[in-house]
Every structure is written in structure tokens, then in C-alpha cells.
Amino acid sequence: MSQTERLYKIEQLLRRESVVPTRAFLRILEVSRATFNRDLDLLRDRLNVPITYDAGRRGYRLGDAAVGALRHELPGLWFNSTEIHALLTFYRFLEDVEPGFLSPHIAPLRERIEALLEGKDRTLGEIARRIRILPQAARRSEPASFQRVAHAVLTRRRLRLTYHGRGRDRITERVVSPQRLVHYRDNWYLDAWDHGKRALRTFALERIREPRGLGQPASDISEDRLNRHFTTSYGIFAGRPKRKAVLRFTPERARWVADERWHPDQRGRFENSHFILEIPYSDDRELVLDILKYGPDVEVLRPKSLRQKVFDQLLRATSQYRG
């Protein structure tokens, strides 16, 4: 029985019985008196469980405040050691993805959760040293803005915001109903219903300025409708797919691409050691960039418009190296 399981069992026994004799704990937990004492110290000192010794009845019980409470739970005791380890790993991941996002909320519990780990090799500090997350081309958003947007998403409240769009270099005022946050290619985006445009839109978090929560509840868009709009086409660009890209990768590159997931509805097959990848898309801007990074290891077979666009981009690139 792991320490986490023992802590849970001790609390369960104290809940069920008014007083639990020491010998009953030792028999049920199958541990020595020294191990049992260490578990008690952890519960009392680190997890603040009000366990007292009743000398008259020669056993342990919960303090009067805990007995009278409607609900008393030990944070983290419903997790086993492996699950706690995974939780702290995920915490580390989120802190690297968006520093400060979870800290104010989870900090009061983090020390208690760490206390449930059974070895010093699995503390949060060790996780930070042993797990590396290397963002690429991540664009940092203002922490205060990020938290206001995240709060609006979770509390289902409308937002008024200023948005600076890169494409047209325009600043606009928007009132939106946040639907969900999306972490895509090391950057955060907000999927929302734009009340001015009366349409679904995606906003890059780092381009949002001065988000202000409104008292009105957000308009809810069904999950099916969100998925049809945002996830059926290629990349971050929304809309129903209008075309299907057919790409052929060289045998050398095929060994990697065959294991990659470019799109939920992609299709792939091997032909004479080459790998053929079919991808639905509506807007080709992101797709063209992804094709270009493979250089001579990929050829666009269809459609002709996409093939021509990639060809033109390659000509423009090579022209900068002439002379």
C-alpha cells in the first residue's frame, strides 16, 4: 500500500469510527508504528488534518471542528502517487506555456499536493529539471489580458475588447461572447461569437488589448457548430473545406510524415516508397508555409492553384540568392 493510499485510508477510518485504536491502524495499514507516526505527522503538519489522541479510549479521532463539518476532504487524496505526479507535470507544462496563468489559483494547494509524493525525486523542482518544453515562435500575451479573457471564457461572460489585426494593420472595437481558448502551435487564440459581425471569429490573444468583462452572459454556441466552423479546415483558419490538397513526399521524408497528424480528416498512403497525403482546406496561407518548409522533399500534385502558388513562392525565394 503506497503512502497516498495509507493517508486516504487513515482519513476514511477516522471518518467512519468515532475513535480508532492504534493497533487497528497498524493491522489494517500493515505498517510499523514508526511508519504510522510519520503518516500522522504528515497529515497533521502538512495537510492540516485535526487528528487528536484520546488517552481515555486509547485511540485517535478527528477534532470536534472536523466532526461537525458538513464536508472535510484532504486535497489530493483522491489521487494516487502516479496521478499526483502527472498533475504536477501538467502544472509545469502550463506554467511554461503561459507563465503565471495558474500560479495564483494552484499555489495554495501545490505544497500539499507535493507533500503527497513519496520521494524527493518527484518534486516540482525535479520535474522542472527533468522535463523541458521548448516553445517555437511563441508570442507572449499580456498576463493581465490573458487572465481576463480566460476568466470570461470560464464564467461565460461577454467581453468588450480592442483588437489589432495584423493582416490589415487595423484596430477595431469588438463585443464578443467567448467560447473557448485554443493553444495552437505554441500560441493562444480565442474562439468567440462576434456580436458586431454576427459571426464566429478567432482572435490571437497577444493582439487583444484592454479586455473588459461585461455583466451580460455570453451567447452559447453548440459544440457541434464550433467544431464544424473551426476544426474541419486546415490550421487556424476557419470555414468549411473548399478544396483537397494532395501532396507527395520523397521516400526519405515519408518515414516522418506518415506518422504526423496534419488534420483530423487527412488520408495517407504509400505509393512506391513515396507517401501521398490528402488534406482538406479552405484557406491556403498556412498550408503553403507548411509545404514550403519541406523544400525538395514534397511536391503538390493537386489542385493546380495550390501547385502554382507554391511554385511562385519557390521562384521568389530562389531569386533572392541569384547574382
Secondary structure, DSSP 4 states (H G I P E B T S, - for coil): --HHHHHHHHHHHHHHSS-EEHHHHHHHHT--HHHHHHHHHIIIIIS---EEEETTTTEEEE-HHHHH-S----TTTTS-HHHHHHHHHHHHHHHHHSTTSSHHHHHHHHHHHHHT-SSGGGSHHHHHHH-----SS--PPPHHHHHHHHHHHHHTEEEEEEEEETTTTEEEEEEEEEEEEEEETTEEEEEEEETTTTEEEEEEGGGEEEEEEEEEEPPP--HHHHHHHHTSSSTT--S---EEEEEEE-HHHHHHHTT--S-TT-EEEEETTEEEEEEEES--HHHHHHHHTTGGGEEEEE-HHHHHHHHHHHHHHHHTT--
